[in-house]
Amino acid sequence: MPERPSAIKRLDSLLSAAMIAHEAIFEMHRKLIAADRANPEQARLLEESARIVTVELSGLSANARQLSTQWSEQSVLGPEDAARTLTELEAELNRIELPFLSLHKRQREIATRLRSMLES
């Protein structure tokens, strides 16, 4: 199997960053609950982070994920088709990267807010 192209690595990196951020947010919320310091705002922040990962980023990245899968299959069965698919994937990543980064920025803001609640 050919080495994964940078576009696929970039997609994986964007998706992983969002998931890791949500896991950190979940863990901070869990610590606040364990310390009996949970409140409705924290639950809303956790819910927002979950929605970012499971709904917004999932929808935003659906076509790119499909193209990534398609490239994987074509790289073995039809290298010429794989090259065209990779070009489509790169264009799709360029289209979704700014909205993706904006949503990830929101996750960082949520994490910062929860961290300040943990430290106070």
N, C-alpha and C positions, 0 to 999 in steps of 0.2 A: 504494500500500500504506500502511495506517495506521502511525503511529508505534508503536514497540514499547512496550508498557505497562511500568510499573515492576516488576511481578512477573517478567516475562521478563528484564528487565535484572538484577534481583536474582539470579535463577537463573544467568544467564550469569556474573555476578560471582563467585558462590560456586564455580562450576565452574572458572573461570579462575584464581582464587586457589589452588585445590588443584593445578592443573596447573603453575602458575608455581612454587609451592613445591617440587613434585617435580623440576622442571627444575633448580632451584637446588641441591637435594640431589644430584641426579645429577652436576652440575658439580663440586660439592665432592668427591664420591667419585672422580670422574675425576682431579681434581688430586692427591688422596692417592695414587692409583695411579701417576700420572706421577712423583710424588716418591718412589716406592718406599716408601710408608708405609702401604699398605693392610693391613687386617687383617680377620678374619672378622666382628667386631662391625660394622664399617662396611658390609660386604656385607649383613648382616642388616638394618641400618637402611635401606639403599637398597631392599632387598626389601620391607620393611614399608611404606615410602612408596609404592612402586609398587603394592602390594596395596591401599592406601588409595584411590588414584586409580582403578585399573582394576577393582577388585572391589567394595570397600565403597561408595565414593561413586557408582560407576556403578549399583549395585543400588539404593542409597538414592534416587537421583535419577531412576530410570527412568520412573516415573509422571509426575513433573514435566516431564521432557524431552518425553515423549509429549504431555502437555497443551500444552506450548509449541508444538510442531509443529502440533498440532490447531488451536490458536488462530490460528496464521499462515495456515492454509488457510481457516478459517472467517471470518477478518477480511475476506477478499475475497469469499467466496461466501455467507456467512450471518452477518451482523453480530449478530443476536440470539443465535445459537448461540455465537458468539465471546464474548459477554458472560458467558454461563453457564460456558463453559470457563475464562475468566479467573478467575471466582469460585472454581472448583474448583482452579485452579492456585495461587491465593493461599492457600487452605486447605492445600493440599499443602505449599507452602513453609513455612507456619507449623508444620506437623507435622515436617518434616525439618530445619529450620534448626538446632536445638540439637544433634542428633547430627552434623550436617554440621560445625558449629563445633567440636565436640569432636574430630572427626577432623582438622580443620585445625590445631587446637591441638597435636595429636600430631605433625603434620608440622613445626610450628615447633620443637618440642622436639628432633626428629631433626636439623633444620637447625642448631640451637644446638649440639648434641653434635658434629656433624661440623665445624662452624666452630671449636670449641675444639680439636679434633684437628688441624685445619689450622694453627692459630696456635701450637700447642705444639711 
